Structure formats: C-alpha cells, structure tokens
Amino acid sequence: MRITKCQLRRIINEELSLTLSEKSKKWMGKVSKEIEGEGHDGDFKKYCGGQVDQACINKAAKKGGRRAKQANLAVNFSKAKGGGKSLTYPDKKD
C-alpha cells in the first residue's frame, strides 16, 4: 500500500493539530490553576468592566505593568481556545 504526498500531508497536519491542541490545553489548565490559586481569577475581566474586548486590551497594554501582562494572557487564551474573538496585543493598525 502506498501513501500519496497529499495523504501524507493530511495525516501530518492532523497529528500536528492534535498535538498542539493538547499542549495548549495543558498550558491553559496550568495557568488557570495558578491564577485561581493566587486569587486573581476574573480580575482582568473586572478591570475591563465585565467584557474583555480590544479596547480594554489596548488600554491595559498602554498602562503597562501587571495589566499589560494580563492583557497579553487574555489574548493568548483567546487564541488558544479558538474563540470567535480576534484580539491582538497590542492592537494592530491596518
């Protein structure tokens, strides 16, 4: 039985996607536990007035310090979860 290049690419892409998604879940789980353990769960969302959006990310990035780190983490979580949000850090201008 022979495998074509197209089939091989598809198999490799499927395996890579699965591996990366498993690593993302482990990473997110570990960070989430650390945040909860430190008592900061929901802290950034409260800072944003209940809704984490691009405007809040930009505001926090400009402020710097702890808020900027939280904004960056929120963007990474958003990307790792594959949600509909297209947050960037900092906001990319066209």
Buried (B, 14 or more C-beta within 10 A) or exposed (E): EEEEEEEEEEEEEEEEEEEEEEEBEEEBEEBEEEBEEEEEEEBBBEBBEEEBEBEBBBBBBEEEEEBBEBBBBBBBBBBBEEEEBEBBBBEEEE
